[in-house]
Amino acid sequence: MPDSDLSLPDDRRARRNVLVLVAAQAVLGSQVTMVFVVGGLAGNMLAPIQCLATLPISMIVFGAMLTAPWLSGFMQDHGRKAGFLLGALGGFLGSALAAYALSIASFWLFLVGSFLTGTYMAAQGFYRFAATDAASDVFKPKAISWVMAGGLISALTGPQLVKFTNDWFAVPFLGTYLAAMAVTAAGVWLFLLLDLPAPPKASAGAAKGPSWGELLRRPPILVAVICAMVAYSLMNLVMTSTPLAVVGCGFTAGNAADVISAHVLAMFVPSFFTGHLIARFGAQRIVMAGLAILAVAGLVGLSGVQLGHFFVTLVLLGLGWNFGFIGATAMLTAAHSPAERGRVQGMNDSIVMGCVTLASLASGGLMNCAGGSAVEGWQLVNIAMVPFLTLAGGALIWLAFQRREAR
């Protein structure tokens, strides 16, 4: 079905698109969960030095960072479906190349495959924005929240697919990457069911639009970007190190997969009601609650390294990310015009993914190189959350004062 040229809000169409995007999040999103579970472990097996073990995960996020701006512009010119199909192709090729790299034990080729996987990760990030394209202002927070809830199924299936496919071949994790290719091929057809408004076209001779600097000088946009950046980066910082920490503290790779599964469940289960909470209490309060939950997750992580500590830390991490990231997304969608959609959303996701890239690199360095043991590395990872939570909390307080003065 081609993109519709009807630009007026229509919540019936929006709900239909949300169902399609939920299904895409559930099916295709499984590949992201799978590669995040095994990426660091495969990197640890292939890397020439242990400090580079989490570099494959960093390359996925780096690929998403570089892809997000031009993919957003591509969708502004050619529609969401074309962009989503392109992203899925990148994910398929990335998993194929990673599988081949594992079969020949090439760490550097594995990094290239991970980078291509980032193309899909960038495309998946725009599902939440696509859900709002045909929605009314009242329905937008719920649409974002429901699409994010589609990750619940991927949270259940992704880690279990890792456990099921890990031992298919003599080469560890090869079966997992082949399975990631299969789920991508199975889910890509869902995009043909979308019925989204055609992207607004700039009139002849119209100005190019505000620069990133001009957009970031708007307090609501700046604070939304900061909060999304902090919520996503801290989630990635801790999650990237978790499989290595769990195994390093004497537990199994299966235990690590179960912890990540619980984490991803906590990321997406709250999405069934996060949109309602935003509609009732406002996006800024929900973001602040998310930051507080992330702080508690860090405290639990510092309190011990028993399996129960890992489970509780990662569950709180997922819940804090959900409130922080969905709330920040709702703040952002209310802070720009439809004509600015491509530029603002591409800028936001590029900045967020750039910071997530740094977080995943820092995660590997803190976990494997800064500490003398897995326990010390895990403690450093959790301590590193403090300055960023302070930044985001301060930004929210500053925005509240800005709005009070404007009244």
N, C-alpha and C positions, 0 to 999 in steps of 0.2 A: 504494500500500500504506500503511495507516494506521500511525502510530507504535505499536509494541508496548508492552504494559504489563508485560512481563517485565523485571524490574530486575536480575536476577542476571547477573554477567559471563558472556559467551558469546563466545569468541574466533572461533567460526565465523561468527556474525552480525557480529561486529566486522570480520572480514576482508572480508565481503561489502560492508559499508558503506564500508570503506576504498576498495574498487574504485570504488564510485559517486562518492565524494568526490575520488578521483584524477582521474576523468573530468571532473568538474565543475571541478576546479582547472585541468585542461588546456584545456578548451573556454572556459569563461567567464573564466578567468584571462587569456586572450589580450587581452581588452579593456583590462585594467589595464595590461599591458605596452605596448599600443599608445598609450594616452593619456599614459603617462609619457614615452614617447619623443617625442611631438609636442606635449605640453602646453606646455612652455617655449618651443618654437619658434613655436607658434601664438600664445602670449602675447606673444612678442617682436614678432610681426607686428601684433598688435592693440592692444597696450598704449599708452596715451598717453605714458608715459615708460618708458625701458628698465629702470629699477629694479624695475618691476612685472612683468617678463617671466615670472618663475616663480610669480607669484601664482595662476594656474590650478591648478598642482600643489599649492600650499599649500591651496587651497580644497577639493581632493579629500580631502586628509588631514584638514582641519578638519571636513568633512562626516562622515568616518569617526569622528572623535573625538566629535562630538555624537551620532551615531547609536548608537555601541557600547553605552552603558549601557541605553538604553531598548530596543534590539533584543535585548540579552541577557535583559532582564526579560520581553520579549514571548515569547522562545523558552522561558523558564522556565515561562510560563503556557500557551503554545499549541503548543509543540513546535518542534524545529529546522527541520522542513520549511517551516512557515509563515513563519518568519523568513528562511530562505534565498530563498523565493519573493518575499517583500517586498523583500529586498535586490536581487535580480535586476531587479525592476520599476524600482527606483530607478536602477540602472545603465543600463537601456534608455532611460528618460526623460532621464537626464543626457546620454547620447550624442546623443539626438535634439535636445535643446535646444542643445547645443554645436554641432551641425551647422548648425542654423538660425542661430545667432549668427555663425558663420563666413560664412554666405551673405549676411548683412546687415552684416558687419564691426562687430559690437557686442561690445566687450571685456567690458562689465559683464554682459551676458546670457550670455556665454561663461563667466564666473565662476559664475553660477547653475547652469549645466549641469554645471560641474566639481564644484560642491558636491553636487549630486544623485548624481553618480557615486560620491562618497564613501559613500553608503548601501550600494552593492554592495561596496565595499572593506571596510567594517565587517563585512558578512555573510560575506565570504570569509575574514576573519580567524578566524571561529568554526569553519571546517571542521576545523581541527586539534584543537579541543576536542571537536567532535562525533565524531571518530574514536575517542575514548577512552570514550564514553558506555557502550558495551556491552562494553568490553575489560577483561581482567584486568590487575592491576598490572604483571605481567611484560610483557604485550603493548603497554601504553600508549605507551612511548617509541618502539617500532617503528611503531605506528599513526600517531603524530604525524609521524614522519619520512617514512613512505611517502606520506601525504597531501601533505606539502610537496613531495615528489618529483614530484607531478603537475604542478607548475609547470614542469618540464623541457620539456614539449610547448609550453606557452604561451611559454616562452623562445625556442623555435625558430620558432613561427608568428607571434607578435605583431610583432616587428621586421620580419619578411619581409612580413607583411601591410601594414605601414607603407610599405615600399618599393614594393609592388605597387599600393597604392591611392592613394598620395600625389598622383599626376598624373592621376587620373581626371577631374577637373574643373578649370576655370580657377582656382577658388578653392583655394589650397593647403590640404591636410589635410582638406578636406570629405569626400573619399572614405574617409579613414581612420575618421572618426567614423560614417559610414554602415555601414562594415564592422563596427565595434564593436557597433552595434545588431544586426547580423545574427548575430554569434557569440553574443550574449546570448540572442537568440530561439531559436537552435539548441540551446543547452545547458540552458535552464531546465527542460526536461522530465526531466532526470536526477534531480532531487530527489524525484520521485514514486517512485523505486526504493528510497529509504532505508527501513530497518527499525530505527528507534532506540527505546530505552526511553522511555516517557513520562516527562516531567520530574517529579521528586519534588514532591508537593503538601504545603504546610504544613498542619498540623492546626489545627482551629478554636481560636482563642485563643492560638495559638503566638506567641512573640515575633517581631518583624520580622526579627531577625538582626543580626549585628554591623555597625556602621557602617564606613565606609571607614577612618576613623581607627583603630578597634579592629583591623581586619584588618591595616593597615600597621604596627601595633605588634608583629605576629608576625614575628620575624626572617626565617624562610624565605620568607614572602610578600613582605616588603619588598625583600629582595635579589633575588628573582626578577623583581619589577616593575622594579627599577633596571636589572638586566642586560638585560631585554627592551627597555626604554626606550632605553638607550644603544646597543645593537646596531642596532635599527631606525632610530633617529634619525640615527646616523652614516652608515648605509648611504644613507638618504634625502638627507642633507646633501650627500654627494659625488655621488650619482647624479643629483640634480636639476640640478646645475651641469654635469654632463659633456657633454650635447649642446651647450650654449652654449660650453663651453671648447674642445671639439673643433673646432667651426665657427670660433670666434674665433681659433684658432691656425692657421687656413688649410686645414683639411680640409673634407670635404663632409658634408651631412646623411646621406648613405648611409654614410659612415664612422662617424658618430655612432650610427646604427642598429646597425651591426655591433658597435661597442664595447658598446652596451647589451645586445645579444643575447648576447655573451660573458659579460657580467656576470650576466645572469639565468640563464644556463646554470650558472655557478659558484654561484649561489644555491641551485639545486635539484638538480644532479647528485649532490652529496655526500649528499643525503637518503636515497639508497639504502643508505648504511651508517652515517649519523649515529646512528640509533636503536640499532644494534648497539654502537657506540662508547660511547653513554650507558649501555647495560646493562652493559658491561664495566668502564668506568672511572669512571662516575658523572657526573651532569649538571654538577656544579660544575667538574670538571676540563675538561670539553668547553667550557663557557662561557669559562673562563680561556684556553683555547687559541684560541677565537674572538676574544677581545679582543686577544691577541698578534698574530694575523693581521691584524686591522684596523689595528693600529699599524704593521705592516710596509707595508700598503697606503698609509698616509699618507706614509711615508718614500719609497716609490717615486714617488708623486705629486709630491713635492717635488723629485725628482731630475731631472726633465726634462719636456718637453711634445711629444716625438715621438709618433707614433701608437702605437708599441710601449709607451711609458710609460703611455698611457691604457689600453691593453688589459690590461697587467699589473696596474695599480692597480685597475681595475674587477673583474678576476677575483679578486684577493685580497679585495677588498671583499665580493664575493658569498660567498666561502667563509667569511670571518670572520662575516658576518651569519648564515649557515646554522648554524654551531656555536653562536654566541652566542644566537640567537633560539630555535632548537629546544631547546637546553639549558635556557634560561630557562623555556620553556613546560613542559618535563618537570618542572622544579623546582616550578612553580606547581601543576600538577595533583596533585602529591603532598602539597601543603601545605594542602588544604582538604577539607571533607566534601562529599558529593553535594548536601546541602541548601543549601550555600553556593555552589554552582556558578555560578548566575546572577549573584549579587552580585560574587563574586571575579573571574570572567572579564570581566564588563562593566566593573568598576573597572580591571582590568589594561589592557584594550584602550583604554579611554577615556584613561587616563594616557599610555599608549604613543603613541596617535595625537595626543594633545595636544602631546607633545614632538616628534613627527615634524612636526607643523604648524609649530612654532617653528623646527625645523631647516630645513624647506624655505623658510620666509621668510628665515631667516638666509642660506641658500645663495644666494638671489637677490641679497640685499644685499651679501654678500661678493664675489660674482662680478661684479656689474655696477656697484656703487656704491663699494665700499671700495677697490678696486684701480684703478690708472690704466690697466690693460690686461688682456686676457684671461689672460695669464700671471700677473700679480700677483694677480688675483682667484682663480685656481685655486690658487695657493700659500696664500692666506689660508684658503680652504676646507679644505685639508688640515691646516694648523696648528690650526684650530679643533677638531680631533678630540682633541687632547691632554688637556684638563681632564676631558672626559667619560670617556675611557678610564681615567683615574686614579680617577675616582669609582667606576666599576663594579668595577675591580680591587680597590680598597680595601674595597668592600662585600663582595666574596667572601672576602677575608682576614678581615674582621670576623666573618662568619658562621661560618667555620671555627673561630675562637677561641671563639665562642659555643657551638658544639656540643662542643668539647673541654672547656669548663668544665662543661657540662651532664652530661658523663660522670663 
